[in-house]
């Protein structure tokens, strides 16, 4: 896992800004890396991969809300209703598809991908996933995206080599998500396996850091 200092050096090397008086201050490089970090994270969740999913058990409030302000999800992957040792999948609903909130506290499991945290100091590492997975392709892609942004900010003509490298790394990043022995599969329609309807309610996201249990 690359540290913030190492990523700054990678970005500067890509745009040939490595002398003792660099054109780009650390703050500028960090801003570009923050954007790149989220772009790579969005690429991961956009594929539908559950490689970085984390589970948390929660009890909904008396208004049917599940507070996720501690978890800070980038994406809520699934919500499950717990009965003893069984879990029932709860189907998602759009904000306009429900008529009433579920007002009974319920034991729930929420699967989510956390928003990536930017390193606090130059010696801290960029972490991918709750288990701090070693993902060198993601590190390289983040550096190239940041380098391209800084290059464009300097009003330079498009850097063909950087743009080509970014495209290849994007393709490699998507491929690396499908690790040996399993493949990302699309969600199965509930009309074929209607387990999601057994819960009797659905979930929706009314705020960024919470889930709301509702009746359709």
C-alpha positions as CSV (number, residue, x, y, z in Angstrom):
1,X,0.0,0.0,0.0
2,X,1.5,3.3,-1.1
3,X,1.8,6.2,1.3
4,X,0.7,9.7,0.6
5,X,4.4,10.8,0.2
6,X,5.0,7.9,-2.3
7,X,1.9,8.9,-4.3
8,X,3.0,12.5,-4.5
9,X,6.4,11.4,-5.8
10,X,4.7,9.1,-8.4
11,X,2.5,11.9,-9.7
12,X,5.4,14.4,-9.9
13,X,7.5,11.8,-11.8
14,X,4.7,11.3,-14.3
15,X,4.5,15.0,-15.2
16,X,8.3,15.6,-14.8
17,X,7.9,17.9,-11.8
18,X,10.6,16.5,-9.6
19,X,13.1,19.3,-9.1
20,X,13.8,21.1,-5.8
21,X,11.3,23.8,-6.7
22,X,8.3,21.9,-8.1
23,X,5.6,23.7,-10.1
24,X,2.9,21.9,-8.1
25,X,2.7,22.4,-4.4
26,X,1.8,19.5,-2.1
27,X,-1.7,20.9,-1.6
28,X,-2.3,20.9,-5.4
29,X,-1.1,17.3,-5.8
30,X,-3.2,16.3,-2.8
31,X,-6.3,17.9,-4.4
32,X,-5.7,15.9,-7.6
33,X,-5.2,12.7,-5.6
34,X,-8.4,13.2,-3.7
35,X,-10.4,13.4,-6.9
36,X,-8.5,10.4,-8.4
37,X,-9.1,8.4,-5.2
38,X,-12.9,8.8,-5.4
39,X,-12.8,8.2,-9.2
40,X,-11.1,4.8,-8.7
41,X,-13.5,4.0,-5.8
42,X,-16.5,4.8,-8.0
43,X,-15.1,2.6,-10.8
44,X,-15.0,-0.3,-8.3
45,X,-18.6,0.1,-7.1
46,X,-19.8,0.9,-10.6
47,X,-18.9,-2.6,-11.7
48,X,-21.2,-4.2,-9.2
49,X,-18.3,-5.9,-7.5
50,X,-18.7,-7.0,-3.8
51,X,-14.9,-7.4,-3.3
52,X,-14.8,-4.5,-0.8
53,X,-18.2,-5.0,0.8
54,X,-18.3,-4.7,4.6
55,X,-21.2,-5.9,6.8
56,X,-22.5,-4.3,9.9
57,X,-25.4,-5.4,12.1
58,X,-27.8,-2.6,13.1
59,X,-31.1,-2.2,14.9
60,X,-33.4,0.3,13.1
61,X,-34.9,3.1,15.2
62,X,-38.5,3.6,16.1
63,X,-38.9,5.6,12.9
64,X,-37.4,2.8,10.7
65,X,-34.1,4.6,10.1
66,X,-30.7,2.8,10.2
67,X,-27.9,5.3,11.1
68,X,-24.7,4.8,9.0
69,X,-22.9,8.0,10.0
70,X,-20.1,5.9,11.5
71,X,-19.7,3.7,8.5
72,X,-19.9,6.5,5.9
73,X,-21.0,4.4,2.9
74,X,-20.0,5.2,-0.6
75,X,-22.6,2.6,-1.7
76,X,-25.1,0.5,0.2
77,X,-24.9,-2.9,-1.5
78,X,-27.6,-4.8,0.3
79,X,-29.9,-4.8,3.3
80,X,-31.0,-8.0,5.1
81,X,-33.6,-8.7,7.7
82,X,-32.4,-11.1,10.5
83,X,-34.6,-13.7,12.1
84,X,-32.6,-16.0,14.3
85,X,-29.9,-17.5,12.1
86,X,-31.8,-16.6,8.9
87,X,-31.4,-13.6,6.7
88,X,-34.0,-12.4,4.3
89,X,-33.0,-10.1,1.5
90,X,-34.8,-6.7,1.5
91,X,-35.4,-5.2,-1.8
92,X,-34.5,-1.5,-2.5
93,X,-37.1,1.1,-3.3
94,X,-36.8,4.5,-5.0
95,X,-37.6,7.5,-2.9
96,X,-41.0,7.9,-4.6
97,X,-42.0,4.2,-4.3
98,X,-43.0,4.0,-0.7
99,X,-46.1,5.0,1.3
100,X,-45.2,4.6,4.9
101,X,-42.2,4.1,7.2
102,X,-41.6,0.9,9.1
103,X,-42.0,2.1,12.8
104,X,-40.9,-1.2,14.5
105,X,-37.2,-1.6,15.5
106,X,-35.7,-4.4,13.5
107,X,-32.4,-6.3,13.5
108,X,-30.8,-5.7,10.2
109,X,-27.6,-6.5,8.3
110,X,-26.3,-3.8,6.0
111,X,-23.6,-4.5,3.4
112,X,-21.8,-1.4,2.2
113,X,-18.6,0.0,0.6
114,X,-17.1,2.7,2.7
115,X,-16.1,6.0,1.3
116,X,-12.3,6.0,1.0
117,X,-10.5,8.1,3.6
118,X,-7.6,10.3,2.5
119,X,-4.4,9.8,4.4
120,X,-4.0,12.2,7.3
121,X,-0.2,12.5,7.1
122,X,2.4,12.0,4.4
123,X,3.4,8.7,6.1
124,X,-0.1,7.2,6.1
125,X,-1.1,4.8,3.4
126,X,-4.0,4.8,0.9
127,X,-6.3,1.9,1.9
128,X,-8.5,0.0,-0.5
129,X,-11.4,-1.7,1.3
130,X,-12.0,-2.5,5.0
131,X,-9.3,-5.2,4.9
132,X,-6.7,-2.8,3.5
133,X,-6.2,-4.9,0.4
134,X,-3.0,-4.6,-1.6
135,X,-4.1,-3.2,-5.0
136,X,-1.1,-1.9,-6.9
137,X,-3.2,-1.4,-10.1
138,X,-5.5,0.9,-8.2
139,X,-2.5,2.9,-6.8
140,X,-1.1,3.3,-10.3
141,X,-4.4,4.3,-11.8
142,X,-4.9,6.9,-9.1
143,X,-1.5,8.4,-9.7
144,X,-2.1,8.6,-13.5
145,X,-5.5,10.2,-13.1
146,X,-4.1,12.8,-10.7
147,X,-1.2,13.4,-13.1
148,X,-3.5,14.0,-16.0
149,X,-5.5,16.5,-13.9
150,X,-2.4,18.5,-13.0
151,X,-1.2,18.4,-16.6
152,X,-4.5,19.8,-17.8
153,X,-4.5,22.5,-15.1
154,X,-1.2,23.7,-16.4
155,X,-2.9,24.4,-19.8
156,X,-0.7,21.8,-21.4
157,X,-1.8,20.0,-24.6
158,X,-3.2,16.5,-23.9
159,X,-0.4,14.1,-22.8
160,X,-1.0,11.1,-25.2
161,X,1.2,8.7,-23.2
162,X,-0.5,9.5,-19.9
163,X,-4.0,9.2,-21.4
164,X,-3.2,5.8,-23.0
165,X,-1.7,4.6,-19.8
166,X,-4.8,5.7,-17.9
167,X,-7.1,3.7,-20.2
168,X,-5.0,0.5,-19.9
169,X,-4.9,0.8,-16.1
170,X,-8.7,1.3,-16.0
171,X,-9.1,-1.9,-18.0
172,X,-6.7,-3.7,-15.7
173,X,-8.4,-2.4,-12.6
174,X,-11.8,-3.8,-13.7
175,X,-10.2,-7.1,-14.5
176,X,-8.4,-7.3,-11.2
177,X,-11.7,-7.1,-9.4
178,X,-12.7,-10.5,-10.7
179,X,-10.2,-12.6,-8.7
180,X,-9.8,-16.3,-9.5
181,X,-12.6,-18.6,-8.4
182,X,-15.5,-16.2,-8.6
183,X,-17.0,-13.7,-11.0
184,X,-19.2,-10.7,-10.5
185,X,-22.8,-11.7,-11.4
186,X,-25.8,-9.5,-12.1
187,X,-28.6,-9.3,-9.5
188,X,-31.2,-11.9,-10.0
189,X,-34.8,-10.7,-10.6
190,X,-37.0,-11.1,-7.5
191,X,-39.7,-12.6,-9.7
192,X,-37.5,-15.7,-10.1
193,X,-36.3,-16.0,-6.5
194,X,-38.8,-13.8,-4.5
195,X,-36.9,-14.0,-1.2
196,X,-36.8,-10.2,-1.0
197,X,-40.6,-10.0,-0.7
198,X,-40.7,-12.3,2.4
199,X,-39.5,-9.4,4.6
200,X,-42.7,-7.5,3.9
201,X,-40.9,-4.2,3.6
202,X,-38.2,-2.4,1.5
203,X,-35.4,0.0,2.1
204,X,-34.4,3.3,0.6
205,X,-31.8,6.0,1.2
206,X,-33.3,9.3,2.2
207,X,-29.9,10.7,3.3
208,X,-26.3,9.9,2.4
209,X,-25.5,8.2,5.7
210,X,-28.7,6.4,6.6
211,X,-31.1,3.7,5.3
212,X,-34.9,4.0,5.7
213,X,-37.1,1.0,6.1
214,X,-40.4,1.5,4.3
215,X,-43.6,-0.2,3.2
216,X,-44.3,-0.1,-0.5
